[in-house]
């Protein structure tokens, strides 16, 4: 420990601590008792087998697919063909050059899409009838506060799409009271379900893998392709879409949008009325601005049911 203190003291005397970044990597080795410590820079000509192994394991095994939504370029026809041209040849005769036939052209997106996903509020979980799983009083209050938060963002939303399940419909209805000018529609593709067999599995959640995932995955994947994509070439201004749906759907969407392994969706958790914000650039790059953000709710109103 005295050696470590001496080293730190010398560094401070020289004018500051060196922060490890890029190829400059601090390598720390502690004894089991934690009494001795050794710290030295990772020089280019010094090999540390353990560190190299860690770095190689952290490297992505798959490059980013910039055409993940198959909308990188959209082929379309010219609105009109070039007209025929009349020219005078060397003999003084008029000749007509035929019109150029229309050719398909590539059109690329230029606008950014923002998709804000809202999980429904707390609901009654003790009923087997899905239509009786309505919001609790706390869930209604959560939705109301969330509506206030969305209004405070001062965003001009293009539309609000709501799952057809009752707890999502109620949440969307309460939110729309706060921001009433947004066009609203409902979509059954956004209903809750089992999007993908998770890894690792959970003892607390064991749906019938042969039936539930087989039925729900195509539907939820279809919802992802419908709502999570870059802007069309005809869109000239950035847009903001609001989706009110469910925790499993949101987690799966995040994994797919960021090109993370879809089986990892159950490793994340989002609270009731948490806000998740995905930004999709014209070039196909996707960023996650927030995930399951419940900062707008007082601590006593934060739940995860």
N, C-alpha and C positions, 0 to 999 in steps of 0.2 A: 504493500500500500504506500510505503514511503517513496518507492521509486516512481509510482504514478503521480504522487503529489509534486515531487521534484520536477518531473517532466512537464506537468501542467504549469508550474510556476515559471519555468524557463520560457514556455510558449507565451505566457502572458507578458513577461518582461520584454520579449521581442516585438510585441505589439498586437497580439490577438491570437485567437484560436483559428486553426485551419479547418474549414468545413469540408467534409468529404463530398464530392460530387463528380459525376461522370466517371472518368478512369481513375480519379483519386479516391481511393477507398480505404477507410480506416479499418484495420483488422484487430479485433480484440480477442484476447484469450485469457480466461480466468480459471484459476484452480478450483477444485471442488469446494474448498473452504472459503473461497473468495478473498483470501489474504493477499495473494500476489496477482498482479495484472500486468500485461504487456501490451503496449500500443505502438504500432509503427505503420508508416504509410505503405500502401500496396504498390510497390515499385513495379514497373513494366517487366523487369527481368527476374522478378521473384514470383514463383508459382505457389499458390495456395490451393491445394487440391479441393479442400472443402468449399472454399468460396467459389471456385470455378464451377463446381458441381451445382451449387445453389443457383448461380447466374444462369447456367444452361437449362436448369429445370424451370426457371421463371420465364424463359423465352416462349413466345407464342408459337404454337405448332402450325398455325394457319394464318396466312396473310389476310388483311381486310379486303372484303369483296365490295368494291365501290359500285357495283351494279346489283346489290342485294335485293332491290325491289323491282328489278327489270324495267326501270324507268330512266336509265342514264341518258338514253337518246330515244326519241320517238319519231318514227318515220311518218311523214305526211306529204301530200301532193301540193304542188304549187296551185295557187288559186286560179291562175290563168296561164296559158302558154304564150310564148313569144310570138308576135304576129309575123306573117310572111313578109319578106323583103323583096321589093322590085328593084332590079339593077339594070344598067345599060351595058351590054357587052361591047367588045371591040368592033363588031360589025354594025353597031347602032341598033341592035335589036333589044327589046325589053325581055328580061328573064326574071322569073319569080323564084326566089329561094323559099322552099316550104317552111311552114311554121315549125318551130322546135317543139317536139312533143313534151308534155309535162313530165318531169322527173321527180322521184321521191327525194325529199330533202330531210336532213337531220335537224331536229329542233331540240334544244337543251333547256332544262329548267333554269330559271334565274332567281326565283323567290325562295324564301325560307319558310318552312312550316313549323309551328310550335303546337305540340299536342300536350294538353294538361289533363291528366287522368285523376279522377277523384274516387276514392273508395267510399262506399255507402257508410252511413252512420251505424251506431250500435243497434242491434236488433234482437228480437225474441228468438232464442235458439232452441227452446224446449218443445216446439211444435214439429210434428212430422209433415204436416201440410205446408208446403212452401208458401202458399198464399197467406198463411197466418203468421209468417215470420216477419212481422211488421217492425218498424222502428220503435225502440223504447223512448221514453220521454227524454232521456239523455241523448239518444241518437238524433232526435229531432232538434235538440239544442245544438248538437255538434254540426248538423247540416246548416242551421241558421247562421252560426258563427262562420262557417266555411263560406257561405254566400256573402257575408260581409267582407271576408278576406278577398274573395274573387272580385267583388265590386271595387274594393280599395286598390286593386292592381291597376285599375283604369285601363283595362284592355278591351279592345273591340273584338269580341269573339265572333267568329264566323258562324258557328252553330254549336248546339249542345246535343250530344247523342247519349241516350240513356238506355241501360239494360232494361229488359222487360220484367225482371224480377221485382217483386213488390218493394223490397227494401231499397232498391236502387231508384225505383220510380218515385217513392216518397222523398228520398234525398234530392233527386233532381227537381221535384216540384217545389220543395222548400228553397232550394238555391235559386230557382227561377223567379221566386218572389223578390229576391234581392237584385237580380239583374234580369228584368222582365223583357228586355228588347232582343234577346237572343233567340233565333229560330231553334225550336226543339223538335227532336224526333226520337223514336224508340227503335231499338234493334235487338232481336233475339240472339244474334250471334255473340253479343256481349254477356250473356248469362253466365253465371258462375259454373265451374266444372273442374275436371281434372285434366289440365292441359298436356302434361307429359310425365312419364314415369320418373319420379325424382331420385336423385342419388346424392347423399345416402337416403335410404328410406326412413320413414318415421313410424314409430310404434303407435303414436297417437292418431295417425291418419292412414288408414289402410283400405282404400277403395278396391273394388274388384278390378284388378289390372287388366284382365282379359276383356272386360266389357266397358268399364267407365272410360279409360284412356282411349280405347278404340273408337268410342262414340264422340267423346268431347274434343279430342285433339284436332280432328279435321274442322270442326266448327270454330274453335278458338283460333286456330291457325288462319282460317278464312277471315275472321275478324281482324287479325293482325294485318293481313294483306290488304284489307279494305280500308283500314284507318291509319296505318303506320307506313308512310311512304313519303318520298320527296314531292314537292309541288309539280304540277303539270307545266309544260312550257307556256300555256296560255295564261297562267297566273303571273301577274306582274308585281303584286305587292305581297309582303309577308302576311301570313295568316295565323290565327290562333283558334284551335279547335278544342272543345271541352268534352271529355268522355266521363260519364258517371257510371261506374261499373263495380268490379269486385277484386278482392285481393289476389286470387290465383291468376286471374286474367291479366292484371296489371304486372305482376311479377314475371309472368311468361313473356309479355310484351317487351319488358325491359331487357330480358335475356336475349330475345330475338333481335331487338333493335340494335343492341350493342355487340351483337354477334358473339355473345357468351354461350357456353354449352347450355341448351335448354333444360337439361336435367338438373341444373343448379337453381331453379326458380324457388324451391322450397327452403333454400338456405337464407332467404331474405324475408323480412316481415314489414308490413305496413299497417299503421293504426287506422282506426275508423276515421273517415273523412280526411285521411292523409292526402297530400297533394304530390303528384309525381309529374315532372316536367321534362318532356323529350323535345329536343330541337333537331330538326332535320334540314341540313344545308342542301343547296342545289346540286352540289357535287356528290351527294350521298353520304357525307360524313354525319354522324349522329353523336350528340352529346346529351348527357343526363344532368340537367341543372339541379334537380332535387328528386329525392325518392322518399315517398311516404312522409312528407313534411307535415308535422302537426304543431309547428311552432305558433300557429294562430290560435290554438286551443289552450285554455288555462290548464295547468297540470292536473287538476282534479277531473278534467273532462277527457283526458287521453285514455283510450281503451283499445284493445286489440282483438275484440270478439268478432 
